[in-house]
Amino acid sequence: MASPFVEIEVDDKVVKLTNPDREYFPARGETKRDLVEYYLSVRDGIVNALRERPCMLHRFPTGVSGEKVHQKRLPSGAPPWMDTVQVYFPRWKRTADELCVTEVAQVVWAVQMSTVEFHPWNSRRADVEKPDEWRIDLDPGDDCGWDRVQRVTHVAREVLDELGAVGWPKTSGGTGMHVYVRIAPEHGFADVRRAALAFAREVERRAPDDVTTTWWRKDRDPAKLFVDFNQNARDHTIAAAYSVRGNPIGTVSTPIGWDEVDDVHPDDFTIATVPARYAELGDLHAGIDEAVYDITELLEWAERDEAAGKDPAP
């Protein structure tokens, strides 16, 4: 028997959505169709976050309680209007044509193929080897409370302000916080990662009781927050702004204002609550491309740290 379906009109495209009433999020019972409606409600925001970036798809064919599939390659059967970019993976000596979103219909088609989470690269297809986004991932240990995440977020902003860099915060959709900084695509991944490590070490100096930059998880204090500089390494991805996360309540990695840091909790933002917030506030990351930072000073910090005996990033 053929699967039930509906046809979703998205601008000048039509996406056939099969099994639209399949439950994806058990806490409140949202369905695959609800997931599509969510992404359409934040259309400009999710496209802005993904635009022309190679994108890893986290697919849940039977809903978030079932198997999770990490997919680099665009799923088979894609219509001709799905944009891709070819990426080379030296470890496996092979290439993959990854989704490269330019319009919201492509997001909806990915949801049709059971995608819940969108994890883009921090570079774009014009030159995938030159990142244009520095990502500050504030990753709490198992025993690190949300109040510590909030405190460290303020420290990160303090350092950014002193550097003259504009940071764009968002909840991770999990237990942490992300801050993005737009940078000129003039450096390779290794340099951006070195710069990110230098920044992380400065945050650690200012908040040594809250922060660690210890590389190996087994050696970290689980009550501290790890500033995960390695999220700037090549082919490392984290959930995009406005990406839903694959958990029962359907949390969303949500842009926030700096003045909201002390008042929000990650579970405040779900596919049930973010559409109304977005309708009121719009995309809080809309201006990110207009605030480009030069990482030269951070690379000088990295050289200073290495000269003082600090190990370079493993």
C-alpha positions in Angstrom: 0.0 0.0 0.0 1.3 3.4 -0.9 2.3 5.7 1.9 -0.1 8.6 2.7 1.1 12.0 1.5 0.3 15.6 1.1 1.8 18.2 -1.3 3.3 21.2 0.2 3.6 24.3 -2.0 6.8 26.3 -1.1 7.2 29.4 -3.3 7.5 28.0 -6.9 8.2 24.4 -5.7 6.0 21.5 -4.7 7.3 19.0 -2.1 5.5 15.7 -1.7 5.5 15.0 2.0 5.0 11.3 2.8 3.7 10.0 6.1 2.9 13.6 7.2 1.1 12.5 10.4 4.0 10.3 11.7 4.8 11.3 15.2 8.3 12.8 15.5 8.3 14.3 19.0 6.7 12.2 21.6 6.5 14.8 24.5 3.7 16.7 22.8 3.0 14.6 19.8 4.3 16.9 17.0 4.4 15.2 13.6 6.5 15.3 10.4 4.0 17.9 9.1 4.5 20.0 12.2 8.2 19.9 11.7 7.7 21.3 8.1 5.4 24.0 9.4 8.0 24.9 12.0 10.8 25.4 9.4 8.5 27.4 7.2 7.7 29.7 10.2 11.4 30.6 10.5 12.2 30.4 6.8 14.4 33.4 6.5 16.3 32.5 9.6 17.1 28.9 8.8 18.1 29.8 5.2 20.4 32.6 6.5 22.0 30.1 8.9 22.6 27.5 6.1 23.0 29.6 3.0 25.6 28.1 0.7 27.2 26.0 3.4 28.0 22.3 3.0 25.5 20.7 5.4 25.4 17.4 7.4 21.9 16.1 7.8 20.8 14.3 11.0 17.9 12.1 9.9 15.4 10.2 12.1 13.4 8.0 9.7 10.9 6.9 12.4 11.0 10.0 14.6 13.4 11.1 17.3 12.8 8.0 19.4 14.2 5.8 16.7 17.4 5.4 14.8 19.5 8.5 14.0 21.3 8.6 10.7 24.2 11.1 10.1 24.3 11.8 6.4 26.9 13.8 4.5 25.7 13.0 1.0 22.4 14.4 -0.3 19.9 11.6 -0.1 19.1 9.9 -3.4 16.1 10.9 -5.4 16.6 14.6 -4.9 14.8 16.9 -7.4 17.1 18.9 -9.8 16.5 22.1 -7.8 18.4 20.9 -4.8 21.8 22.7 -4.6 24.9 20.8 -3.6 28.6 21.4 -3.2 31.3 18.6 -3.6 33.5 18.2 -0.6 36.7 16.1 -0.4 37.4 14.0 2.7 41.2 13.2 2.8 40.8 10.5 5.5 38.6 8.4 3.2 40.0 9.7 -0.1 36.6 10.3 -1.4 34.1 13.1 -2.1 30.6 13.8 -1.2 27.9 16.1 -2.7 26.5 17.8 0.4 23.3 19.8 0.6 24.0 23.5 0.1 20.8 25.4 1.0 19.9 28.5 -1.0 16.1 28.5 -0.5 13.6 27.2 2.1 12.1 24.6 -0.3 15.4 22.7 0.0 15.0 22.6 3.8 11.4 21.2 3.4 12.6 18.5 1.0 15.3 17.5 3.5 12.6 17.2 6.2 10.6 15.0 3.8 13.7 12.8 3.8 13.4 12.7 7.6 15.9 15.4 8.5 15.4 16.9 11.9 18.8 18.6 12.5 20.8 20.7 10.1 24.6 20.9 10.8 26.4 23.3 8.4 30.1 23.8 7.9 31.6 27.2 9.0 32.6 27.8 5.4 30.7 28.4 2.1 30.8 26.7 -1.3 32.7 29.6 -2.9 35.8 28.3 -1.0 35.0 25.5 1.4 38.6 25.5 2.7 38.3 29.1 4.0 35.9 29.5 7.0 33.9 32.7 7.3 32.5 31.9 10.7 34.3 31.5 14.0 32.3 29.4 16.4 32.5 29.6 20.2 31.0 26.5 21.6 30.4 26.7 25.4 30.0 23.0 26.2 29.2 22.2 29.9 30.5 19.1 31.6 28.2 16.6 33.0 28.1 18.3 36.4 28.1 21.9 35.1 25.0 23.8 35.8 23.2 26.2 33.4 24.1 29.1 35.7 27.8 28.5 35.0 27.0 28.5 31.2 25.4 31.9 31.7 28.3 33.3 33.6 30.9 32.1 31.0 28.8 33.5 28.2 29.2 37.0 29.8 32.9 36.5 30.1 33.1 35.5 26.4 31.2 38.7 25.5 33.6 40.7 27.6 36.6 39.3 25.7 34.8 39.8 22.3 34.1 43.4 23.2 37.7 44.1 24.0 38.7 42.6 20.7 36.2 44.7 18.8 34.4 41.5 17.6 30.6 41.3 17.4 29.3 38.0 18.8 25.9 36.5 17.9 24.7 34.2 20.8 22.3 31.3 20.5 21.2 28.4 22.7 22.6 25.1 21.5 19.3 23.3 21.8 21.1 21.1 24.3 22.8 22.1 27.5 25.2 24.7 26.2 25.5 28.0 24.4 27.0 29.0 21.1 28.4 32.4 20.0 29.1 33.0 16.3 31.4 35.6 14.9 31.6 36.4 11.2 35.2 36.5 9.9 36.7 37.3 6.5 37.4 34.0 4.6 41.1 34.7 4.4 42.5 31.8 6.7 42.4 28.1 6.6 40.8 25.9 9.2 44.0 25.4 11.1 44.5 29.1 11.7 40.9 29.7 12.7 41.2 26.8 15.2 44.4 28.3 16.6 42.6 31.6 17.0 39.7 29.9 18.7 42.0 28.2 21.1 43.7 31.5 22.0 40.3 33.0 22.7 39.3 30.0 24.8 42.5 30.3 26.9 41.8 33.9 27.6 38.3 33.1 28.7 39.8 30.4 31.0 42.3 32.9 32.5 39.4 35.2 33.4 37.1 32.5 34.8 39.5 29.7 36.0 36.9 28.3 38.4 34.3 27.9 35.7 36.2 27.1 32.5 38.6 24.5 31.1 40.4 24.1 27.8 41.8 20.7 28.7 41.7 18.6 25.5 41.0 15.1 26.8 37.5 14.6 28.2 38.8 12.1 30.8 41.1 14.8 32.2 38.5 17.5 32.5 36.7 18.5 35.7 33.0 17.6 34.9 31.8 20.6 36.9 33.5 23.0 34.5 32.6 24.3 31.1 34.8 23.4 28.1 35.3 26.1 25.5 35.3 23.7 22.6 37.7 25.4 20.1 37.8 22.2 18.1 34.4 23.0 16.6 36.4 25.1 14.2 38.3 22.2 12.7 37.6 21.1 9.1 34.4 19.1 8.7 33.3 19.7 12.3 29.7 20.9 12.5 27.2 22.0 15.1 23.5 22.6 14.9 22.5 25.7 12.9 20.6 28.6 14.3 16.9 27.6 14.2 17.8 24.0 13.8 15.5 21.7 15.7 17.2 19.1 17.9 16.4 15.4 17.9 14.9 15.1 21.4 11.4 14.4 22.7 10.5 18.0 23.2 11.9 19.3 20.0 14.2 22.0 21.3 15.5 24.6 18.9 19.0 26.2 18.7 17.7 29.7 19.1 19.3 33.1 18.6 19.0 35.3 21.7 19.9 38.8 22.6 22.8 39.4 25.0 20.3 41.0 27.4 18.4 37.6 27.5 21.4 35.5 28.6 20.5 35.6 32.3 16.8 34.9 31.8 16.6 32.0 29.3 16.8 28.3 29.6 17.4 26.0 26.6 14.1 24.2 27.1 12.2 27.5 26.7 12.8 27.2 23.0 11.0 24.4 21.1 9.1 23.9 17.8 6.0 24.8 19.8 7.3 28.2 21.1 9.8 29.5 18.6 7.4 30.3 15.8 5.6 33.0 17.9 8.9 34.4 19.1 10.2 34.6 15.5 7.0 36.3 14.3 7.5 38.9 17.0 11.3 39.4 16.9 12.4 38.2 13.4 15.9 36.7 12.9 18.2 38.0 15.6 21.2 36.9 13.5 20.0 38.8 10.4 22.9 41.3 10.6 25.7 38.8 11.1 27.2 39.2 7.6 27.6 43.0 8.2 29.9 42.6 11.2 33.1 41.0 9.9 36.1 40.5 12.3 39.8 40.2 11.4 41.3 37.3 13.5 44.9 38.6 13.2 45.0 39.7 16.8 43.9 36.3 18.0 46.6 34.6 15.9 49.1 36.9 17.7 47.6 35.7 21.0 48.2 32.1 19.8 51.8 32.9 19.0 52.3 34.5 22.4 50.8 31.5 24.2 53.0 29.1 22.2 56.1 31.2 22.9 55.2 31.0 26.6 55.1 27.2 26.5 51.5 26.5 25.8 51.0 23.5 23.6 49.4 24.1 20.2 46.0 22.5 19.6 46.4 18.7 19.4 
